[in-house]
Every structure is written in C-alpha cells, then in structure tokens.
Amino acid sequence: MAGESGFASRTLAGHLARGGVGFAALLGAFALLPFVGPVALLLLPVGVLAFRGCPTCWVIGLLETVSRGRLRRECVDGRCELRPGGTT
C-alpha cells in the first residue's frame, strides 16, 4: 500500500513478540556480560534486528499497528487531517 510505514506489523501479537525478543536480547546482552564476557554482546544485533533499528522505532510501529484501520490521513488542498477510518 502506498504511503504505508515500514514500522507497523501485520498483527499486534507479532509486534509484541518482536518487542519481547528485542528487549530480552538487549537486557540479556548487558546482564550476561559479567558472566560470559564480551560474547554476551553478540545478543545486541539480535535485539536491533528484532526492533527493526531501535526501541523507539519499535514503539512507533506499535502505535501504528494499534491505530491501523482506525485512523486515516486525508489531504485536501495541501491541508492534511487525521480522520476515523471507514468514513468518507
């Protein structure tokens, strides 16, 4: 779909699962550092991939996933507004 963001997921459950993996990987990387040393930092790329860039990107995607279908942008004469989805 044109203009669709790359942050949103198809389902809320899938997005939350990616967030769980991302947060677990990032927290694990630092929590395991004293026990396994720098090898624990190999979890950092896993977290970044799960977040599709950064935790802020994941939060933006969460908001977009939740609002998908509920809001739509309508632009007329250079003025854009958010309107409830499903209305004309």
Phi, psi and omega per residue, in radians:
M1 nan 2.367 -3.110
A2 -1.195 2.395 3.099
G3 1.410 0.055 -3.129
E4 -1.354 2.422 -3.102
S5 -1.319 2.647 3.086
G6 -1.500 0.050 -3.090
F7 -1.579 -0.563 -3.059
A8 -1.260 2.654 3.075
S9 -1.861 2.932 3.126
R10 -1.225 -0.648 -3.121
T11 -2.277 2.667 3.093
L12 -1.150 -0.699 3.137
A13 -1.073 -0.727 3.112
G14 -1.126 -0.686 3.136
H15 -1.169 -0.753 3.117
L16 -1.145 -0.609 3.092
A17 -1.129 -0.762 3.085
R18 -1.068 -0.685 3.108
G19 -1.128 -0.716 3.110
G20 -1.079 -0.772 3.100
V21 -1.121 -0.750 -3.118
G22 -1.108 -0.855 -3.139
F23 -1.150 -0.695 3.124
A24 -1.101 -0.717 -3.128
A25 -1.172 -0.770 -3.136
L26 -1.175 -0.785 3.109
L27 -1.142 -0.712 3.123
G28 -1.101 -0.640 -3.134
A29 -1.034 -0.713 -3.112
F30 -1.522 -0.563 3.138
A31 -1.235 -0.597 -3.125
L32 -1.500 -0.137 -3.099
L33 -0.954 -0.776 3.132
P34 -1.189 -0.387 -3.056
F35 -1.647 -0.684 -3.095
V36 -2.050 0.034 3.074
G37 1.296 -2.717 -3.067
P38 -1.061 -0.292 3.103
V39 -1.039 -0.542 -3.137
A40 -1.096 -0.455 -3.132
L41 -1.196 -0.181 3.055
L42 -1.171 -0.264 3.069
L43 -1.339 -0.328 -3.129
L44 -1.030 -0.838 3.110
P45 -1.082 -0.550 3.095
V46 -1.097 -0.781 3.111
G47 -1.104 -0.747 -3.137
V48 -1.128 -0.710 3.101
L49 -1.148 -0.704 3.139
A50 -1.133 -0.622 3.135
F51 -1.453 -0.105 -3.052
R52 1.010 0.668 3.055
G53 2.339 -1.063 -3.085
C54 -2.803 2.840 3.113
P55 -1.049 -0.570 3.106
T56 -1.140 -0.690 3.086
C57 -1.075 -0.671 3.125
W58 -1.137 -0.742 3.134
V59 -1.122 -0.728 3.089
I60 -1.058 -0.764 3.100
G61 -1.105 -0.636 3.098
L62 -1.093 -0.803 3.116
L63 -1.093 -0.714 3.123
E64 -1.185 -0.661 3.133
T65 -1.150 -0.744 3.140
V66 -1.170 -0.704 -3.066
S67 -1.492 -0.129 -3.103
R68 -0.991 2.220 3.131
G69 1.508 -0.276 3.138
R70 -1.644 -0.480 3.139
L71 -2.247 2.594 3.009
R72 -2.477 2.629 3.139
R73 -1.609 2.295 3.114
E74 -2.157 2.123 -3.117
C75 -2.020 2.199 3.102
V76 -2.354 2.203 3.114
D77 0.928 0.724 3.095
G78 1.356 0.084 3.117
R79 -1.989 2.130 -3.090
C80 -1.912 2.478 3.101
E81 -2.399 2.686 3.003
L82 -1.600 2.282 3.122
R83 -2.255 2.710 3.071
P84 -1.035 2.470 3.137
G85 -1.231 2.692 3.092
G86 1.500 -0.027 3.088
T87 -1.857 2.740 3.110
T88 -2.008 nan nan
